[in-house]
Amino acid sequence: QVQLMESGGGLVQAGGSLRLSCAASGSIVSINDMGWYRRAAGKQRELVALITSGGSTNYGDSVKGRFTISRDNAKKTVYLQMNSLKPEDTAVYYCNADVITRVLRSFTYWGQGTQVTVSS
């Protein structure tokens, strides 16, 4: 069993910052891509940021220049530093990881989601 444990969500004012963390645990051999997605009320789920095992990154257009994704491979943890937050960033944020298990198969796992609310 593989689990993704998220933390760091909360309520902040516009212009503030939050740092999200997501730690993977369980029967993991390695992790390929890790990322953050979000779903705002009434909206489709969208990519926030993605990071490969080698450290290459990709960001959604709406967060470029404000958010930074990083990872610690030894800790099997991905982070999302969110700066200059806007009310439109309000959403449930989900951690995602492509995991190679001990049976040498690839599976995509999702965290339970953490609420980020930005007040105006």
Rosetta constraint file for C-alpha pairs under 8 A:
AtomPair CA 1 CA 26 HARMONIC 5.51 0.50
AtomPair CA 1 CA 27 HARMONIC 6.00 0.50
AtomPair CA 2 CA 24 HARMONIC 6.99 0.50
AtomPair CA 2 CA 25 HARMONIC 5.65 0.50
AtomPair CA 2 CA 26 HARMONIC 4.42 0.50
AtomPair CA 2 CA 27 HARMONIC 6.00 0.50
AtomPair CA 2 CA 28 HARMONIC 7.13 0.50
AtomPair CA 2 CA 109 HARMONIC 7.52 0.50
AtomPair CA 3 CA 24 HARMONIC 5.69 0.50
AtomPair CA 3 CA 25 HARMONIC 5.39 0.50
AtomPair CA 3 CA 26 HARMONIC 6.32 0.50
AtomPair CA 3 CA 109 HARMONIC 7.51 0.50
AtomPair CA 3 CA 110 HARMONIC 7.99 0.50
AtomPair CA 3 CA 111 HARMONIC 7.26 0.50
AtomPair CA 4 CA 22 HARMONIC 6.18 0.50
AtomPair CA 4 CA 23 HARMONIC 5.56 0.50
AtomPair CA 4 CA 24 HARMONIC 4.54 0.50
AtomPair CA 4 CA 25 HARMONIC 6.58 0.50
AtomPair CA 4 CA 95 HARMONIC 7.19 0.50
AtomPair CA 4 CA 96 HARMONIC 7.85 0.50
AtomPair CA 4 CA 109 HARMONIC 7.27 0.50
AtomPair CA 4 CA 110 HARMONIC 6.47 0.50
AtomPair CA 4 CA 111 HARMONIC 4.82 0.50
AtomPair CA 4 CA 112 HARMONIC 7.67 0.50
AtomPair CA 5 CA 21 HARMONIC 7.95 0.50
AtomPair CA 5 CA 22 HARMONIC 5.24 0.50
AtomPair CA 5 CA 23 HARMONIC 5.23 0.50
AtomPair CA 5 CA 24 HARMONIC 6.48 0.50
AtomPair CA 5 CA 111 HARMONIC 6.07 0.50
AtomPair CA 5 CA 112 HARMONIC 7.52 0.50
AtomPair CA 6 CA 20 HARMONIC 7.10 0.50
AtomPair CA 6 CA 21 HARMONIC 5.53 0.50
AtomPair CA 6 CA 22 HARMONIC 4.27 0.50
AtomPair CA 6 CA 23 HARMONIC 6.66 0.50
AtomPair CA 6 CA 94 HARMONIC 7.96 0.50
AtomPair CA 6 CA 95 HARMONIC 6.96 0.50
AtomPair CA 6 CA 111 HARMONIC 6.40 0.50
AtomPair CA 6 CA 112 HARMONIC 7.34 0.50
AtomPair CA 6 CA 113 HARMONIC 6.97 0.50
AtomPair CA 6 CA 114 HARMONIC 6.72 0.50
AtomPair CA 7 CA 20 HARMONIC 5.73 0.50
AtomPair CA 7 CA 21 HARMONIC 5.27 0.50
AtomPair CA 7 CA 22 HARMONIC 6.47 0.50
AtomPair CA 7 CA 114 HARMONIC 6.91 0.50
AtomPair CA 8 CA 18 HARMONIC 6.86 0.50
AtomPair CA 8 CA 19 HARMONIC 5.74 0.50
AtomPair CA 8 CA 20 HARMONIC 4.46 0.50
AtomPair CA 8 CA 21 HARMONIC 6.22 0.50
AtomPair CA 8 CA 114 HARMONIC 7.68 0.50
AtomPair CA 9 CA 18 HARMONIC 7.06 0.50
AtomPair CA 9 CA 19 HARMONIC 7.55 0.50
AtomPair CA 9 CA 20 HARMONIC 6.27 0.50
AtomPair CA 9 CA 114 HARMONIC 5.47 0.50
AtomPair CA 9 CA 115 HARMONIC 5.47 0.50
AtomPair CA 9 CA 116 HARMONIC 5.08 0.50
AtomPair CA 10 CA 18 HARMONIC 7.83 0.50
AtomPair CA 10 CA 114 HARMONIC 7.97 0.50
AtomPair CA 10 CA 115 HARMONIC 6.20 0.50
AtomPair CA 10 CA 116 HARMONIC 5.08 0.50
AtomPair CA 10 CA 117 HARMONIC 6.20 0.50
AtomPair CA 11 CA 116 HARMONIC 6.11 0.50
AtomPair CA 11 CA 117 HARMONIC 4.74 0.50
AtomPair CA 11 CA 118 HARMONIC 5.89 0.50
AtomPair CA 11 CA 119 HARMONIC 7.42 0.50
AtomPair CA 12 CA 16 HARMONIC 6.06 0.50
AtomPair CA 12 CA 17 HARMONIC 7.27 0.50
AtomPair CA 12 CA 18 HARMONIC 7.79 0.50
AtomPair CA 12 CA 117 HARMONIC 6.39 0.50
AtomPair CA 12 CA 118 HARMONIC 5.03 0.50
AtomPair CA 12 CA 119 HARMONIC 6.27 0.50
AtomPair CA 13 CA 85 HARMONIC 7.63 0.50
AtomPair CA 13 CA 118 HARMONIC 5.30 0.50
AtomPair CA 13 CA 119 HARMONIC 4.73 0.50
AtomPair CA 13 CA 120 HARMONIC 6.19 0.50
AtomPair CA 14 CA 84 HARMONIC 6.94 0.50
AtomPair CA 14 CA 85 HARMONIC 5.27 0.50
AtomPair CA 14 CA 86 HARMONIC 4.98 0.50
AtomPair CA 14 CA 87 HARMONIC 6.23 0.50
AtomPair CA 14 CA 118 HARMONIC 5.68 0.50
AtomPair CA 14 CA 119 HARMONIC 5.69 0.50
AtomPair CA 14 CA 120 HARMONIC 5.41 0.50
AtomPair CA 15 CA 83 HARMONIC 7.06 0.50
AtomPair CA 15 CA 84 HARMONIC 4.20 0.50
AtomPair CA 15 CA 85 HARMONIC 4.86 0.50
AtomPair CA 15 CA 86 HARMONIC 6.40 0.50
AtomPair CA 16 CA 83 HARMONIC 6.19 0.50
AtomPair CA 16 CA 84 HARMONIC 5.52 0.50
AtomPair CA 16 CA 85 HARMONIC 5.50 0.50
AtomPair CA 17 CA 81 HARMONIC 7.49 0.50
AtomPair CA 17 CA 82 HARMONIC 5.38 0.50
AtomPair CA 17 CA 83 HARMONIC 4.44 0.50
AtomPair CA 17 CA 84 HARMONIC 6.24 0.50
AtomPair CA 17 CA 85 HARMONIC 6.16 0.50
AtomPair CA 18 CA 81 HARMONIC 6.20 0.50
AtomPair CA 18 CA 82 HARMONIC 5.20 0.50
AtomPair CA 18 CA 83 HARMONIC 6.77 0.50
AtomPair CA 19 CA 79 HARMONIC 6.95 0.50
AtomPair CA 19 CA 80 HARMONIC 5.61 0.50
AtomPair CA 19 CA 81 HARMONIC 4.48 0.50
AtomPair CA 19 CA 82 HARMONIC 5.94 0.50
AtomPair CA 20 CA 79 HARMONIC 5.52 0.50
AtomPair CA 20 CA 80 HARMONIC 4.98 0.50
AtomPair CA 20 CA 81 HARMONIC 6.45 0.50
AtomPair CA 20 CA 82 HARMONIC 7.91 0.50
AtomPair CA 21 CA 77 HARMONIC 6.87 0.50
AtomPair CA 21 CA 78 HARMONIC 5.90 0.50
AtomPair CA 21 CA 79 HARMONIC 4.54 0.50
AtomPair CA 21 CA 80 HARMONIC 6.52 0.50
AtomPair CA 22 CA 77 HARMONIC 5.40 0.50
AtomPair CA 22 CA 78 HARMONIC 5.30 0.50
AtomPair CA 22 CA 79 HARMONIC 6.38 0.50
AtomPair CA 22 CA 95 HARMONIC 6.31 0.50
AtomPair CA 22 CA 111 HARMONIC 7.77 0.50
AtomPair CA 23 CA 75 HARMONIC 7.22 0.50
AtomPair CA 23 CA 76 HARMONIC 5.78 0.50
AtomPair CA 23 CA 77 HARMONIC 4.22 0.50
AtomPair CA 23 CA 78 HARMONIC 6.59 0.50
AtomPair CA 24 CA 76 HARMONIC 5.47 0.50
AtomPair CA 24 CA 77 HARMONIC 6.16 0.50
AtomPair CA 25 CA 76 HARMONIC 7.46 0.50
AtomPair CA 27 CA 101 HARMONIC 5.69 0.50
AtomPair CA 27 CA 102 HARMONIC 5.90 0.50
AtomPair CA 28 CA 99 HARMONIC 6.58 0.50
AtomPair CA 28 CA 100 HARMONIC 6.03 0.50
AtomPair CA 28 CA 101 HARMONIC 4.71 0.50
AtomPair CA 28 CA 102 HARMONIC 6.13 0.50
AtomPair CA 29 CA 99 HARMONIC 7.55 0.50
AtomPair CA 29 CA 100 HARMONIC 5.45 0.50
AtomPair CA 29 CA 101 HARMONIC 5.30 0.50
AtomPair CA 29 CA 102 HARMONIC 5.72 0.50
AtomPair CA 29 CA 104 HARMONIC 7.68 0.50
AtomPair CA 30 CA 99 HARMONIC 6.11 0.50
AtomPair CA 30 CA 100 HARMONIC 5.23 0.50
AtomPair CA 30 CA 101 HARMONIC 7.25 0.50
AtomPair CA 31 CA 53 HARMONIC 6.78 0.50
AtomPair CA 31 CA 76 HARMONIC 7.70 0.50
AtomPair CA 31 CA 97 HARMONIC 6.82 0.50
AtomPair CA 31 CA 98 HARMONIC 5.76 0.50
AtomPair CA 31 CA 99 HARMONIC 4.55 0.50
AtomPair CA 31 CA 100 HARMONIC 5.99 0.50
AtomPair CA 32 CA 52 HARMONIC 5.96 0.50
AtomPair CA 32 CA 53 HARMONIC 5.05 0.50
AtomPair CA 32 CA 97 HARMONIC 7.15 0.50
AtomPair CA 32 CA 98 HARMONIC 5.36 0.50
AtomPair CA 32 CA 99 HARMONIC 6.31 0.50
AtomPair CA 32 CA 100 HARMONIC 7.69 0.50
AtomPair CA 33 CA 50 HARMONIC 6.88 0.50
AtomPair CA 33 CA 51 HARMONIC 5.70 0.50
AtomPair CA 33 CA 52 HARMONIC 4.32 0.50
AtomPair CA 33 CA 53 HARMONIC 5.86 0.50
AtomPair CA 33 CA 97 HARMONIC 5.90 0.50
AtomPair CA 33 CA 98 HARMONIC 5.51 0.50
AtomPair CA 34 CA 50 HARMONIC 5.87 0.50
AtomPair CA 34 CA 51 HARMONIC 5.44 0.50
AtomPair CA 34 CA 52 HARMONIC 6.35 0.50
AtomPair CA 34 CA 53 HARMONIC 7.74 0.50
AtomPair CA 34 CA 78 HARMONIC 6.77 0.50
AtomPair CA 34 CA 95 HARMONIC 7.53 0.50
AtomPair CA 34 CA 96 HARMONIC 5.56 0.50
AtomPair CA 34 CA 97 HARMONIC 4.34 0.50
AtomPair CA 34 CA 98 HARMONIC 6.46 0.50
AtomPair CA 35 CA 47 HARMONIC 7.88 0.50
AtomPair CA 35 CA 48 HARMONIC 7.54 0.50
AtomPair CA 35 CA 49 HARMONIC 5.54 0.50
AtomPair CA 35 CA 50 HARMONIC 4.15 0.50
AtomPair CA 35 CA 51 HARMONIC 6.01 0.50
AtomPair CA 35 CA 69 HARMONIC 7.94 0.50
AtomPair CA 35 CA 78 HARMONIC 7.44 0.50
AtomPair CA 35 CA 95 HARMONIC 5.89 0.50
AtomPair CA 35 CA 96 HARMONIC 5.07 0.50
AtomPair CA 35 CA 97 HARMONIC 6.42 0.50
AtomPair CA 36 CA 47 HARMONIC 6.47 0.50
AtomPair CA 36 CA 48 HARMONIC 5.38 0.50
AtomPair CA 36 CA 49 HARMONIC 5.31 0.50
AtomPair CA 36 CA 50 HARMONIC 6.44 0.50
AtomPair CA 36 CA 80 HARMONIC 7.55 0.50
AtomPair CA 36 CA 93 HARMONIC 6.68 0.50
AtomPair CA 36 CA 94 HARMONIC 5.61 0.50
AtomPair CA 36 CA 95 HARMONIC 4.77 0.50
AtomPair CA 36 CA 96 HARMONIC 6.04 0.50
AtomPair CA 37 CA 45 HARMONIC 6.69 0.50
AtomPair CA 37 CA 46 HARMONIC 5.56 0.50
AtomPair CA 37 CA 47 HARMONIC 4.53 0.50
AtomPair CA 37 CA 48 HARMONIC 4.96 0.50
AtomPair CA 37 CA 49 HARMONIC 6.99 0.50
AtomPair CA 37 CA 93 HARMONIC 5.68 0.50
AtomPair CA 37 CA 94 HARMONIC 5.12 0.50
AtomPair CA 37 CA 95 HARMONIC 6.51 0.50
AtomPair CA 37 CA 96 HARMONIC 7.45 0.50
AtomPair CA 38 CA 45 HARMONIC 5.52 0.50
AtomPair CA 38 CA 46 HARMONIC 5.57 0.50
AtomPair CA 38 CA 47 HARMONIC 6.64 0.50
AtomPair CA 38 CA 48 HARMONIC 6.56 0.50
AtomPair CA 38 CA 91 HARMONIC 5.91 0.50
AtomPair CA 38 CA 92 HARMONIC 5.42 0.50
AtomPair CA 38 CA 93 HARMONIC 4.27 0.50
AtomPair CA 38 CA 94 HARMONIC 5.83 0.50
AtomPair CA 39 CA 43 HARMONIC 6.22 0.50
AtomPair CA 39 CA 44 HARMONIC 6.02 0.50
AtomPair CA 39 CA 45 HARMONIC 4.38 0.50
AtomPair CA 39 CA 46 HARMONIC 6.44 0.50
AtomPair CA 39 CA 91 HARMONIC 5.31 0.50
AtomPair CA 39 CA 92 HARMONIC 5.38 0.50
AtomPair CA 39 CA 93 HARMONIC 6.65 0.50
AtomPair CA 40 CA 44 HARMONIC 7.24 0.50
AtomPair CA 40 CA 45 HARMONIC 7.33 0.50
AtomPair CA 40 CA 89 HARMONIC 7.90 0.50
AtomPair CA 40 CA 90 HARMONIC 6.37 0.50
AtomPair CA 40 CA 91 HARMONIC 4.16 0.50
AtomPair CA 40 CA 92 HARMONIC 6.36 0.50
AtomPair CA 41 CA 91 HARMONIC 6.86 0.50
AtomPair CA 46 CA 60 HARMONIC 7.90 0.50
AtomPair CA 47 CA 59 HARMONIC 7.38 0.50
AtomPair CA 47 CA 60 HARMONIC 5.84 0.50
AtomPair CA 48 CA 59 HARMONIC 5.75 0.50
AtomPair CA 48 CA 60 HARMONIC 4.97 0.50
AtomPair CA 48 CA 63 HARMONIC 6.90 0.50
AtomPair CA 49 CA 57 HARMONIC 7.11 0.50
AtomPair CA 49 CA 58 HARMONIC 5.55 0.50
AtomPair CA 49 CA 59 HARMONIC 4.32 0.50
AtomPair CA 49 CA 60 HARMONIC 6.10 0.50
AtomPair CA 49 CA 68 HARMONIC 7.81 0.50
AtomPair CA 49 CA 69 HARMONIC 6.34 0.50
AtomPair CA 50 CA 57 HARMONIC 5.51 0.50
AtomPair CA 50 CA 58 HARMONIC 5.10 0.50
AtomPair CA 50 CA 59 HARMONIC 6.46 0.50
AtomPair CA 50 CA 69 HARMONIC 7.11 0.50
AtomPair CA 51 CA 55 HARMONIC 5.74 0.50
AtomPair CA 51 CA 56 HARMONIC 5.48 0.50
AtomPair CA 51 CA 57 HARMONIC 4.45 0.50
AtomPair CA 51 CA 58 HARMONIC 6.55 0.50
AtomPair CA 51 CA 69 HARMONIC 6.82 0.50
AtomPair CA 51 CA 70 HARMONIC 6.97 0.50
AtomPair CA 51 CA 71 HARMONIC 7.61 0.50
AtomPair CA 52 CA 56 HARMONIC 5.31 0.50
AtomPair CA 52 CA 57 HARMONIC 6.62 0.50
AtomPair CA 53 CA 73 HARMONIC 7.73 0.50
AtomPair CA 55 CA 70 HARMONIC 7.54 0.50
AtomPair CA 55 CA 71 HARMONIC 7.66 0.50
AtomPair CA 57 CA 69 HARMONIC 7.29 0.50
AtomPair CA 59 CA 63 HARMONIC 6.67 0.50
AtomPair CA 59 CA 64 HARMONIC 5.87 0.50
AtomPair CA 60 CA 64 HARMONIC 6.38 0.50
AtomPair CA 63 CA 67 HARMONIC 5.67 0.50
AtomPair CA 66 CA 82 HARMONIC 6.25 0.50
AtomPair CA 66 CA 83 HARMONIC 5.20 0.50
AtomPair CA 66 CA 84 HARMONIC 6.08 0.50
AtomPair CA 66 CA 85 HARMONIC 7.72 0.50
AtomPair CA 67 CA 80 HARMONIC 6.75 0.50
AtomPair CA 67 CA 81 HARMONIC 5.49 0.50
AtomPair CA 67 CA 82 HARMONIC 4.51 0.50
AtomPair CA 67 CA 83 HARMONIC 5.95 0.50
AtomPair CA 68 CA 80 HARMONIC 5.69 0.50
AtomPair CA 68 CA 81 HARMONIC 5.07 0.50
AtomPair CA 68 CA 82 HARMONIC 6.65 0.50
AtomPair CA 69 CA 78 HARMONIC 7.23 0.50
AtomPair CA 69 CA 79 HARMONIC 5.61 0.50
AtomPair CA 69 CA 80 HARMONIC 4.60 0.50
AtomPair CA 69 CA 81 HARMONIC 6.38 0.50
AtomPair CA 70 CA 78 HARMONIC 5.80 0.50
AtomPair CA 70 CA 79 HARMONIC 5.23 0.50
AtomPair CA 70 CA 80 HARMONIC 6.60 0.50
AtomPair CA 71 CA 76 HARMONIC 7.44 0.50
AtomPair CA 71 CA 77 HARMONIC 5.62 0.50
AtomPair CA 71 CA 78 HARMONIC 4.21 0.50
AtomPair CA 71 CA 79 HARMONIC 5.92 0.50
AtomPair CA 72 CA 76 HARMONIC 5.88 0.50
AtomPair CA 72 CA 77 HARMONIC 5.31 0.50
AtomPair CA 72 CA 78 HARMONIC 6.42 0.50
AtomPair CA 73 CA 77 HARMONIC 6.52 0.50
AtomPair CA 85 CA 89 HARMONIC 6.48 0.50
AtomPair CA 85 CA 118 HARMONIC 6.75 0.50
AtomPair CA 86 CA 90 HARMONIC 7.58 0.50
AtomPair CA 86 CA 118 HARMONIC 6.14 0.50
AtomPair CA 86 CA 119 HARMONIC 7.79 0.50
AtomPair CA 86 CA 120 HARMONIC 7.59 0.50
AtomPair CA 87 CA 117 HARMONIC 7.32 0.50
AtomPair CA 87 CA 118 HARMONIC 4.71 0.50
AtomPair CA 87 CA 119 HARMONIC 5.70 0.50
AtomPair CA 87 CA 120 HARMONIC 5.98 0.50
AtomPair CA 88 CA 118 HARMONIC 7.59 0.50
AtomPair CA 89 CA 116 HARMONIC 7.55 0.50
AtomPair CA 89 CA 117 HARMONIC 7.41 0.50
AtomPair CA 89 CA 118 HARMONIC 6.72 0.50
AtomPair CA 90 CA 115 HARMONIC 7.76 0.50
AtomPair CA 90 CA 116 HARMONIC 5.41 0.50
AtomPair CA 90 CA 117 HARMONIC 4.55 0.50
AtomPair CA 90 CA 118 HARMONIC 5.48 0.50
AtomPair CA 91 CA 115 HARMONIC 6.09 0.50
AtomPair CA 91 CA 116 HARMONIC 5.57 0.50
AtomPair CA 91 CA 117 HARMONIC 6.63 0.50
AtomPair CA 92 CA 113 HARMONIC 5.82 0.50
AtomPair CA 92 CA 114 HARMONIC 5.41 0.50
AtomPair CA 92 CA 115 HARMONIC 4.44 0.50
AtomPair CA 92 CA 116 HARMONIC 6.06 0.50
AtomPair CA 93 CA 113 HARMONIC 5.27 0.50
AtomPair CA 93 CA 114 HARMONIC 5.26 0.50
AtomPair CA 93 CA 115 HARMONIC 6.22 0.50
AtomPair CA 93 CA 116 HARMONIC 6.97 0.50
AtomPair CA 94 CA 110 HARMONIC 6.66 0.50
AtomPair CA 94 CA 111 HARMONIC 5.63 0.50
AtomPair CA 94 CA 112 HARMONIC 6.64 0.50
AtomPair CA 94 CA 113 HARMONIC 4.45 0.50
AtomPair CA 94 CA 114 HARMONIC 6.61 0.50
AtomPair CA 95 CA 110 HARMONIC 5.65 0.50
AtomPair CA 95 CA 111 HARMONIC 4.99 0.50
AtomPair CA 95 CA 112 HARMONIC 7.85 0.50
AtomPair CA 95 CA 113 HARMONIC 6.98 0.50
AtomPair CA 96 CA 108 HARMONIC 7.07 0.50
AtomPair CA 96 CA 109 HARMONIC 5.71 0.50
AtomPair CA 96 CA 110 HARMONIC 4.64 0.50
AtomPair CA 96 CA 111 HARMONIC 6.43 0.50
AtomPair CA 97 CA 108 HARMONIC 5.73 0.50
AtomPair CA 97 CA 109 HARMONIC 5.41 0.50
AtomPair CA 97 CA 110 HARMONIC 6.70 0.50
AtomPair CA 98 CA 106 HARMONIC 6.59 0.50
AtomPair CA 98 CA 107 HARMONIC 5.68 0.50
AtomPair CA 98 CA 108 HARMONIC 4.51 0.50
AtomPair CA 98 CA 109 HARMONIC 6.47 0.50
AtomPair CA 99 CA 106 HARMONIC 5.46 0.50
AtomPair CA 99 CA 107 HARMONIC 5.31 0.50
AtomPair CA 99 CA 108 HARMONIC 6.18 0.50
AtomPair CA 99 CA 109 HARMONIC 7.27 0.50
AtomPair CA 100 CA 104 HARMONIC 5.73 0.50
AtomPair CA 100 CA 105 HARMONIC 5.43 0.50
AtomPair CA 100 CA 106 HARMONIC 4.53 0.50
AtomPair CA 100 CA 107 HARMONIC 6.56 0.50
AtomPair CA 101 CA 105 HARMONIC 5.63 0.50
AtomPair CA 101 CA 106 HARMONIC 6.50 0.50
AtomPair CA 101 CA 107 HARMONIC 7.60 0.50
